[in-house]
Amino acid sequence: MKKWMFLLLASVLLLSACSSGGGSSASSDPGKKEITVWAWDPNFNIAALNLAKEKYMADHPDVTINIVENAQADIVQKLNTGLNSGTTKGLPNIVLIEDYRSQGFLQAYPDAFRDMSDSIKASDFADYKAGPTSYQGKQYGVPFDSGVTGLYVRTDYLEKAGYKVADLQNIDWDQFIEIGKKVKAATGKDMLTQDPNDLGLIRSMIQSAGSWYLKEDGTTPNIANNAALKTALETYKAMYDANIVKANSDWSQFLAAFNKGDVASVPTGNWITPSVKAEASQSGKWAVVPYPVLKGVANSVHASNIGGASWYVMNMDGQDTAADFLKSTFGSDKSLYNDMLTKIGIIGTLKTASENEAYDKPDEFFSGQKVYADFAKWTKEVPNVNYGLHTYAIEDIMAVEVQNYLNGSKDVDTMMNDVQAQAEAQLK
């Protein structure tokens, strides 16, 4: 279903490209004080909304805020269905949209979303958030959480292989693989777990080098002759060839791999921290080090991103109240971000939020490491790329072709050329 939704979005965007955009006309918000917000994940986004709601309503008791949980795929479908029919009726006042998908909505339905340029400043947030949340010089989205990456490592497994945490500071992926071989030889544990159909790791590798599946225009496929992507794919295959990858097929297996101690590292976004800490028996056995770089790729840095989302106000009755809610909470409230960090484990992208004392607090689970301060630092270093319109549509193609590359039926150049050709044909 998830894959089907991505293809649906791509097709709807193409169909709507010749339309006027579909959104309803702006409303003056004549006294309406009830708003509805759509988001997914009760333990993360919904929990953050409840904190924001509590803070806002303390000063605005006349406002009613309805928080509605939907699966992310359902939000995508409902937005597309409603907006493609030319109306915002039945849609929320505020909606959370994943950054990889936001340009698709903004470019297909620009009249459907409120310009928030007068409410927030893009420069107040992590630089890499500006690309996904703005369009044609207007700031539509209110940036929310950071998907900044880190390399989570089991210090006890590393020590058995003769390594210390200091040995993994600022390494490249080739070094990561060599360390993984020695860790497996010493402990029998794989270095990481991967779902072969989830290309998040490859995605993060190329963003670390300021590259993406699409060119700067956000629409033209950038697969063939993409040097950073080729290195990322070769590195990915080298991990499998080194026999240091434990395969998983879904989220629960992914979590189980590190909670049960089956892998020595987890290279992913910081949003995994609560899940790592969920296994209390492993307290003191984990550390987080900077993300590895792509060897031989000059622009690759020790910071990248996986995931992340932002808030958008729909151009409909209630939009003034909705805009003020976002401006007063996620758009500026440092204390809210402090609560989100301490109570939920959410790292936001509001730059001043990293000044909160909570970011500088040692975490005993990570042997006293100030992990949130590290993530805040790395957030500022994430390269800004244009996710454009077709990230997931291209990954649907790549997921199949990467398997052909991993099993040896195609070499990397042939595979990349085939993906390029298929993407060009499907995304005209």
C-alpha positions as CSV (number, residue, x, y, z in Angstrom):
1,M,0.0,0.0,0.0
2,K,2.8,2.4,0.9
3,K,4.5,1.9,-2.5
4,W,1.1,2.3,-4.2
5,M,0.6,5.6,-2.5
6,F,3.9,6.9,-3.7
7,L,3.0,6.0,-7.3
8,L,-0.5,7.6,-6.9
9,L,1.1,10.8,-5.7
10,A,3.4,10.9,-8.7
11,S,0.6,10.3,-11.2
12,V,-1.7,12.8,-9.5
13,L,1.0,15.4,-9.7
14,L,1.4,14.8,-13.4
15,L,-2.4,15.1,-14.0
16,S,-2.6,18.3,-12.0
17,A,0.4,20.0,-13.6
18,C,-1.8,21.7,-16.2
19,S,-4.5,22.7,-13.7
20,S,-4.6,26.0,-11.7
21,G,-3.4,24.3,-8.6
22,G,-6.7,23.2,-7.0
23,G,-6.7,25.0,-3.7
24,S,-9.6,27.0,-2.4
25,S,-9.5,30.8,-2.2
26,A,-8.0,32.6,0.8
27,S,-10.3,33.2,3.8
28,S,-10.2,36.2,6.1
29,D,-10.8,33.8,9.0
30,P,-13.8,35.8,10.4
31,G,-13.7,34.9,14.0
32,K,-13.3,31.1,13.6
33,K,-11.4,29.7,16.6
34,E,-11.6,26.0,16.0
35,I,-8.9,24.2,14.0
36,T,-8.0,20.6,13.1
37,V,-4.5,19.2,12.7
38,W,-3.6,16.0,10.9
39,A,-0.4,14.0,11.7
40,W,0.9,10.5,12.2
41,D,2.7,8.6,14.9
42,P,1.2,8.9,18.3
43,N,4.5,8.6,20.2
44,F,6.3,11.3,18.2
45,N,4.3,13.8,16.1
46,I,1.0,13.5,17.9
47,A,2.8,13.7,21.3
48,A,4.5,16.9,20.1
49,L,1.2,18.3,19.0
50,N,-0.4,17.7,22.4
51,L,2.5,19.6,24.1
52,A,2.0,22.5,21.7
53,K,-1.8,22.4,22.2
54,E,-1.4,22.6,25.9
55,K,0.9,25.5,25.8
56,Y,-1.1,27.5,23.2
57,M,-4.5,26.9,24.8
58,A,-3.1,28.1,28.2
59,D,-2.9,31.6,26.6
60,H,-5.8,31.1,24.1
61,P,-8.6,29.4,26.0
62,D,-11.1,30.5,23.3
63,V,-9.4,28.2,20.7
64,T,-10.3,24.6,20.2
65,I,-7.6,22.4,18.6
66,N,-8.6,19.0,17.3
67,I,-5.7,16.6,16.8
68,V,-6.5,13.8,14.4
69,E,-4.1,10.8,13.9
70,N,-3.9,9.3,10.5
71,A,-1.4,7.0,8.9
72,Q,1.0,8.9,6.7
73,A,-0.1,7.1,3.6
74,D,-3.8,8.0,4.4
75,I,-2.9,11.7,4.7
76,V,-1.2,11.6,1.3
77,Q,-4.2,9.9,-0.3
78,K,-6.8,12.2,1.4
79,L,-4.8,15.4,0.5
80,N,-4.4,14.3,-3.1
81,T,-8.1,13.3,-3.5
82,G,-9.4,16.5,-2.0
83,L,-7.0,18.9,-3.6
84,N,-7.2,17.3,-7.0
85,S,-11.0,17.8,-6.9
86,G,-10.3,21.5,-6.4
87,T,-11.4,21.9,-2.8
88,T,-10.1,21.9,0.7
89,K,-13.5,20.8,2.1
90,G,-13.0,18.0,4.6
91,L,-9.3,18.7,4.9
92,P,-7.5,20.0,8.1
93,N,-6.4,23.5,8.9
94,I,-2.9,22.2,9.5
95,V,-1.2,19.1,8.1
96,L,2.1,17.5,8.6
97,I,3.9,16.6,5.4
98,E,7.2,14.6,5.1
99,D,9.9,16.7,3.6
100,Y,10.5,14.3,0.8
101,R,6.9,14.8,-0.4
102,S,6.4,18.5,0.3
103,Q,7.5,19.9,-3.1
104,G,5.1,17.6,-4.8
105,F,2.2,19.2,-3.0
106,L,3.4,22.8,-3.1
107,Q,4.1,22.7,-6.9
108,A,0.9,20.8,-7.8
109,Y,-1.4,22.8,-5.5
110,P,0.3,26.1,-4.7
111,D,-3.1,27.9,-4.0
112,A,-4.0,25.3,-1.4
113,F,-1.4,26.3,1.2
114,R,-1.0,29.6,3.1
115,D,2.2,31.6,2.6
116,M,3.8,31.7,6.0
117,S,6.5,34.2,5.1
118,D,5.1,36.8,7.4
119,S,4.8,34.4,10.3
120,I,8.3,32.7,10.4
121,K,11.8,33.2,9.0
122,A,13.4,30.3,7.2
123,S,16.7,31.4,8.5
124,D,15.6,30.6,12.1
125,F,15.7,26.9,11.2
126,A,18.3,24.5,10.0
127,D,19.5,25.5,6.5
128,Y,18.7,22.2,4.8
129,K,15.0,22.6,5.7
130,A,14.6,25.7,3.5
131,G,14.5,23.7,0.2
132,P,11.6,21.4,1.0
133,T,9.5,24.0,2.7
134,S,9.6,26.9,0.3
135,Y,8.5,27.4,-3.3
136,Q,9.0,30.4,-5.7
137,G,10.4,32.6,-3.0
138,K,7.6,32.0,-0.5
139,Q,7.9,30.1,2.8
140,Y,5.0,27.7,3.2
141,G,6.2,25.2,5.7
142,V,7.0,25.6,9.4
143,P,10.0,23.2,9.7
144,F,9.6,20.7,12.5
145,D,11.8,17.8,13.4
146,S,15.4,16.9,12.4
147,G,16.2,13.7,10.7
148,V,19.9,14.3,11.2
149,T,21.8,11.1,11.2
150,G,24.3,9.5,13.5
151,L,26.2,6.2,13.7
152,Y,25.0,4.4,16.8
153,V,27.5,1.8,17.9
154,R,27.8,-1.0,20.6
155,T,30.9,-0.1,22.5
156,D,31.1,-3.6,24.1
157,Y,31.2,-5.3,20.7
158,L,33.8,-2.8,19.4
159,E,36.0,-3.4,22.4
160,K,36.0,-7.2,21.8
161,A,37.2,-6.4,18.3
162,G,40.0,-4.2,19.6
163,Y,38.3,-0.8,18.9
164,K,37.4,2.2,21.1
165,V,34.7,4.8,20.4
166,A,37.5,7.2,19.4
167,D,38.5,4.9,16.6
168,L,35.2,5.5,14.9
169,Q,35.3,9.3,15.0
170,N,35.1,10.8,11.5
171,I,35.6,7.5,9.5
172,D,34.5,6.8,5.9
173,W,32.2,3.9,4.9
174,D,35.1,1.8,3.7
175,Q,36.6,1.9,7.2
176,F,33.2,1.1,8.6
177,I,33.1,-2.1,6.5
178,E,36.6,-3.1,7.6
179,I,35.6,-2.5,11.3
180,G,32.5,-4.5,10.6
181,K,34.5,-7.5,9.4
182,K,36.6,-7.5,12.5
183,V,33.6,-7.1,14.8
184,K,31.9,-10.1,13.2
185,A,35.0,-12.2,13.4
186,A,35.4,-11.4,17.1
187,T,31.7,-11.5,18.2
188,G,29.7,-13.2,15.5
189,K,27.5,-10.1,15.2
190,D,26.6,-8.4,12.0
191,M,27.6,-4.7,11.8
192,L,24.2,-3.5,10.7
193,T,20.7,-4.5,9.7
194,Q,19.0,-3.6,6.4
195,D,15.7,-4.1,4.6
196,P,16.9,-4.5,0.9
197,N,13.7,-2.7,-0.2
198,D,14.4,0.4,2.0
199,L,17.0,2.6,0.4
200,G,17.3,5.1,3.3
201,L,20.9,4.4,3.9
202,I,21.8,5.1,0.2
203,R,19.7,8.2,0.4
204,S,21.6,9.5,3.4
205,M,24.9,8.7,1.8
206,I,24.3,10.8,-1.2
207,Q,22.8,13.7,0.8
208,S,26.0,13.8,2.8
209,A,27.7,14.8,-0.5
210,G,25.0,17.3,-1.4
211,S,23.6,15.1,-4.1
212,W,20.1,13.6,-4.8
213,Y,18.2,11.4,-7.2
214,L,17.1,14.6,-9.1
215,K,18.9,17.5,-10.5
216,E,18.6,21.0,-9.0
217,D,15.4,21.6,-10.9
218,G,13.8,18.9,-8.7
219,T,12.2,17.1,-11.7
220,T,15.0,15.7,-13.9
221,P,16.3,12.3,-12.9
222,N,19.9,12.4,-11.8
223,I,20.9,8.7,-11.7
224,A,23.3,7.9,-14.6
225,N,26.7,9.6,-14.2
226,N,25.9,10.6,-10.6
227,A,29.3,10.1,-9.0
228,A,28.1,10.3,-5.4
229,L,25.3,7.8,-6.1
230,K,27.6,5.4,-7.8
231,T,30.0,5.4,-4.9
232,A,27.1,4.9,-2.5
233,L,25.8,2.0,-4.5
234,E,29.3,0.4,-4.6
235,T,29.7,0.9,-0.9
236,Y,26.3,-0.6,-0.2
237,K,27.1,-3.7,-2.2
238,A,30.5,-3.9,-0.5
239,M,28.6,-4.2,2.8
240,Y,26.7,-7.2,1.6
241,D,29.7,-8.8,0.0
242,A,31.6,-8.4,3.3
243,N,28.8,-10.4,5.0
244,I,28.2,-7.9,7.7
245,V,24.5,-7.1,7.0
246,K,21.6,-8.8,8.8
247,A,18.6,-8.7,6.6
248,N,15.2,-7.5,7.9
249,S,11.9,-7.2,6.1
250,D,9.9,-4.8,8.3
251,W,10.1,-2.2,11.1
252,S,9.7,-4.7,13.9
253,Q,12.5,-6.8,12.6
254,F,14.7,-3.7,12.3
255,L,14.1,-2.8,15.9
256,A,14.5,-6.3,17.1
257,A,18.0,-6.6,15.4
258,F,19.5,-4.0,17.8
259,N,17.3,-4.4,20.8
260,K,18.2,-8.1,20.9
261,G,21.9,-7.3,20.4
262,D,22.2,-8.9,17.0
263,V,24.0,-6.0,15.4
264,A,26.9,-3.7,16.4
265,S,25.7,-0.5,14.9
266,V,22.7,1.4,13.6
267,P,23.4,4.2,11.0
268,T,20.2,6.2,10.8
269,G,18.3,9.3,11.9
270,N,18.2,10.5,15.4
271,W,14.6,9.6,15.8
272,I,15.7,6.1,16.5
273,T,17.1,7.2,19.9
274,P,14.0,6.3,21.9
275,S,13.9,2.9,20.3
276,V,17.5,2.2,21.1
277,K,17.0,3.3,24.7
278,A,13.9,1.2,25.0
279,E,16.1,-1.8,25.8
280,A,17.2,-0.7,29.3
281,S,19.5,-3.6,29.8
282,Q,21.8,-2.1,27.2
283,S,22.4,1.1,29.1
284,G,26.1,2.1,29.0
285,K,26.8,-0.1,26.0
286,W,26.0,2.5,23.3
287,A,27.6,5.6,21.8
288,V,26.8,7.8,18.9
289,V,29.6,9.0,16.5
290,P,29.5,11.2,13.4
291,Y,28.1,9.7,10.2
292,P,30.7,8.2,7.9
293,V,31.6,9.9,4.7
294,L,31.8,8.5,1.2
295,K,35.4,7.7,0.4
296,G,36.8,9.6,-2.5
297,V,33.8,12.0,-2.8
298,A,35.2,15.4,-1.9
299,N,31.9,17.0,-0.9
300,S,30.8,14.3,1.5
301,V,30.6,15.5,5.1
302,H,30.0,13.7,8.4
303,A,26.3,14.8,8.6
304,S,23.2,13.8,6.6
305,N,19.5,13.4,7.0
306,I,16.8,10.7,6.9
307,G,13.2,11.7,7.1
308,G,11.9,14.7,8.9
309,A,8.6,16.6,8.3
310,S,7.2,20.1,8.5
311,W,3.8,21.8,9.2
312,Y,1.6,23.4,6.6
313,V,-1.5,25.6,6.9
314,M,-4.3,25.0,4.5
315,N,-5.8,28.0,2.7
316,M,-9.3,27.8,4.2
317,D,-11.5,29.1,7.0
318,G,-9.5,29.1,10.3
319,Q,-6.2,29.7,8.6
320,D,-5.4,32.8,10.7
321,T,-5.8,30.9,13.9
322,A,-3.9,28.0,12.5
323,A,-1.0,30.2,11.4
324,D,-0.9,31.9,14.8
325,F,-0.8,28.5,16.5
326,L,2.2,27.4,14.5
327,K,4.0,30.8,14.8
328,S,3.6,30.8,18.6
329,T,4.6,27.1,19.1
330,F,6.7,25.2,16.6
331,G,7.8,28.5,14.9
332,S,9.4,30.1,18.0
333,D,8.8,28.6,21.4
334,K,12.2,27.4,22.8
335,S,10.5,26.0,25.9
336,L,8.3,23.8,23.8
337,Y,11.3,22.3,22.1
338,N,12.9,21.8,25.4
339,D,9.8,19.8,26.5
340,M,9.7,17.9,23.3
341,L,13.3,16.8,23.8
342,T,13.1,15.9,27.5
343,K,9.6,14.2,27.3
344,I,9.6,12.7,23.8
345,G,13.2,12.8,22.5
346,I,12.4,15.0,19.6
347,I,15.2,17.1,18.1
348,G,13.8,20.2,16.4
349,T,15.3,22.3,13.6
350,L,14.7,25.7,15.3
351,K,18.2,26.9,15.7
352,T,17.7,28.6,19.1
353,A,16.2,25.4,20.5
354,S,19.7,23.9,20.7
355,E,20.5,26.6,23.3
356,N,18.3,24.8,25.8
357,E,20.0,23.2,28.8
358,A,18.4,19.9,27.9
359,Y,20.6,19.6,24.9
360,D,23.7,19.8,27.0
361,K,22.6,17.2,29.5
362,P,24.7,14.0,29.6
363,D,22.8,10.8,28.9
364,E,23.7,7.9,31.1
365,F,22.3,5.4,28.6
366,F,25.1,6.6,26.3
367,S,27.7,6.5,29.1
368,G,27.3,10.2,29.8
369,Q,27.7,11.4,26.2
370,K,25.9,14.6,25.4
371,V,24.2,13.0,22.4
372,Y,21.6,15.7,21.8
373,A,24.3,18.4,21.7
374,D,26.1,16.3,19.1
375,F,22.9,15.9,17.0
376,A,22.2,19.6,17.3
377,K,25.7,20.4,16.0
378,W,25.4,17.9,13.1
379,T,22.0,19.3,12.2
380,K,23.6,22.5,11.2
381,E,26.0,20.7,8.9
382,V,23.5,18.7,6.8
383,P,23.8,19.6,3.1
384,N,20.8,21.3,1.6
385,V,19.5,19.4,-1.5
386,N,16.3,19.7,-3.6
387,Y,14.2,16.6,-2.8
388,G,12.0,17.6,-5.7
389,L,8.9,15.8,-6.9
390,H,9.9,12.2,-7.5
391,T,12.0,10.8,-4.6
392,Y,9.8,7.9,-3.9
393,A,8.8,7.2,-7.5
394,I,12.5,6.8,-8.3
395,E,13.1,4.7,-5.3
396,D,10.4,2.3,-6.4
397,I,12.4,1.8,-9.6
398,M,15.7,1.6,-7.8
399,A,14.5,-0.9,-5.2
400,V,14.1,-3.5,-7.9
401,E,17.3,-2.6,-9.8
402,V,19.5,-2.5,-6.7
403,Q,18.6,-6.2,-6.2
404,N,19.8,-6.9,-9.7
405,Y,23.0,-5.2,-8.8
406,L,23.5,-6.9,-5.5
407,N,22.9,-10.4,-6.9
408,G,25.4,-9.7,-9.7
409,S,23.0,-9.8,-12.7
410,K,23.9,-6.2,-13.5
411,D,27.0,-4.1,-13.0
412,V,26.6,-0.7,-11.3
413,D,26.8,1.4,-14.5
414,T,24.2,-0.7,-16.3
415,M,21.9,-0.6,-13.4
416,M,22.2,3.1,-13.0
417,N,21.6,3.7,-16.7
418,D,18.5,1.4,-16.6
419,V,17.1,3.3,-13.6
420,Q,17.7,6.6,-15.5
421,A,15.9,5.3,-18.6
422,Q,12.9,4.0,-16.6
423,A,12.7,7.2,-14.6
424,E,12.7,9.4,-17.7
425,A,10.1,7.3,-19.3
426,Q,7.8,7.2,-16.3
427,L,8.2,10.7,-15.1
428,K,7.7,12.7,-18.3
